[in-house]
Amino acid sequence: MTQYRLLLRTEVMQQLAALSQAAKTQGPGGLRTREFRGLQAGLRALAEGREEEYDGKRLSYHRHDLSDCAELKLAVIPETRHNIELGPSHRLIYREFEPEDGGLPYRQVVAYAHRGADRPFEEAASRLGRQSGTRLRVVRPSITPDNHAPSTVAPIRQPLPPDLRIALAAASNVAPASGAVRLTPAAEKTRTTPGDRHGPRGREL
């Protein structure tokens, strides 16, 4: 089973911290506690390559083109309508990139939210700068590096984009598969500031 290094967007890192803080004041059945545990479980699954356990699915083009992303479906809160279970309540959206240092491949966590009103997908599109009606040019390999047919669960692994390359170059240490690297807003805009010269820190999950 392939393992991965995680890169968390600033928004996701802030959300993780906020949920962690809220969980300390709620009981185990509180909404924020459930969301915190759901996000933790999703991050571990991504790092350990267990997306199939969470009904993972590669995304496509609808209102926005997210065909370079995939989702995990996380059962955070039970939901029913007319006594019919509606399925997993939350979605975790992520992308995947080739390593350039001979290490493990990367997975970038883009958004985590309740599925209502397509919120996870709208947030992911906004954060990735995807314009409605604009299609991407995504490289679609016919086979994977180990000569197996490409999975329809995980994202299509793409070359590392320039903004992430710059952010990683600025980092003194990239977190292992069980950790996550926080990308600062400046790094996400492909530039660094003097206060960020030591790069993003790793965070154990």
N, C-alpha and C positions, 0 to 999 in steps of 0.2 A: 504494500500500500504506500503510495507516494505521500510524502509530507511536504509542507509548504511553510514559507515565511510569510507572516501577515503584515500588511501595511494598512493602518487605519487612517481614514481621512479625519481631519480635525473635528468635523461635526460628529463623527461616530465616537471619537475619543471623548469629546465633551459629553455626549449622551451617555456613554458608559459610566463616566464619573458621576453624572447627575443621578443616574439610576442606582448606582452603588450607594450614594449618600442617602437617597430616599428610602432604600431598602432597610437602612439601619433604624429607621423610625417606624417602619411598618412590620406587621407580623408576616409569617410565611405565606399567607394567602392574599396579601395586598397586591394591587395591580402592579405597582412599580417593582416590588420584589419579584413578581412573576416575570416581568419584562427583563429585569436584570439577569435573572437566572436563564431566561430564554436566550438572551444575547450571549452570555457566557457559553452556553451549550453550543450555539451556532458557531462561535469563533473557534471553539475547540474542534468541532466537526470539520471546519474548513482547513484548519492547520493540520489535521490528521487525515485528510482526504476521505472523510466519511459522509460526503454530501448525499449519497444514495440513501442513507438511513433517514434523511429528512425530505424525501421526495423531491430532491433537487431537480431543477429543469433549466436548460438554456433558454434565454429570452430571445425575442425576435423584434421585428419592426411592427409597431402599432401606431400610436400617435407620435411617439418618439422612437428613434432607432436605438435599441439597447441590445443589439445582436452580439455585442462583444461581452455581454454580462450573463450571469446566471443567478438563480435564486435558490435559497433554502426556504422551506415551509416549516415554520415553528409553531407548535401548538402551545401557545402561551396562556390563553384563556379559552374555556369552553364556550361555544356559541351555537345556538339553535334558532331555527325559524320554522314555525308550525310543526314543532317536535322533530324537526330534521336537523341533524348535526351539520354544521357548515364547514367543518374541516379546520385545518391549522389557521390560526388567527393572524400571525405575523409573517413578514417576509424579510429576509436578509439578502441584499443584493451585492454582488462582488464581481471582480474581473481577475484575470490570471495573466501573468507575464513570464517570459523566459528569463532565466538568470544570466548575468554577464560576467559573473565571478566564479563560475564553476560550482556554485552552491545550489541550495534548494530553490525551486521556482517560487515566485511570489504570487500572493493573492491579495488584492486590494479590496477592502470592505468599504462600500460606497454608501449604503443606506440600510436602516433597520426601522421598520414601522409596521403598524397595523395595516392590514390589506385594504381597509375601507377607502372608497373613493380613489382607488389606485395610488394611494399616498406613497408607498415605497418606490414605485416606478416614477412618479412625478418628482420626488426628491432626488432620485438617482439621475434623472435626465437633467434637472436643474444644476446639480453639482458637477456634472460632467459637461455642461454647456451644450446640451443637445437641443437643437432647434426642431420644433414640430414640422413634420413633413420632409425633413432632410435625412437622407440615407447615408450610412457609413460604408466605407470600403474595408471590409473585414476579411483577412486572409483565412481561407477555409481549407486546411490540409486534408488530403484524401486519406492519409494514414497518420497515426501518431508515431513518435520516435521509437516506440517498441514494436512497430509494425502491426498494431492492432487498429481496427476501425475506430474512428474518432467517437468519443462518447457524446451522447446528446444530453448529458446531465451537467457536466462541468462546462465552463466557458471555453471557447477556442483560445488557446494560449497564443498571445501576441508578443511581438518584440517590446522590450521595455521602452516606454515613451520618454521623450527628453525631460519632461518635468520631474518624473520619478527618478530618472537617472541622476539628475542634478541633486535631488534631495538625498538620495542614497550615498552619493559621493561625499556629501557634506556630513553624513553620519559617521561617527567614530566607531560605532558598533551596531550591526544590524541584529535584531532579535532573532533567536532560533525559532523553530517551527511552533513552539509552545508560547511564543511571545508575539508582541505587536509593536511596530514602529509607528510613532506619531509623526505625520507630516505637517509641518507648520504652514499657516496660510501663505507665507512668503515663498516657501519651497514649492507649494502647489502652483504658484504663479511663475515658476521656473527661475526664481532669484532668491538669494539669501540676504539676510541683514546681519550687521555685526553682532547683534545679540543672539543670533542663531548659529554662530560659526561652529559650535560644537555638534550641531545636527540634532535630529530627533532622538529621544531616549527610547530604549526598549521597555516594554512593560509586560510582566508575567501575567498570564491569565489565571 
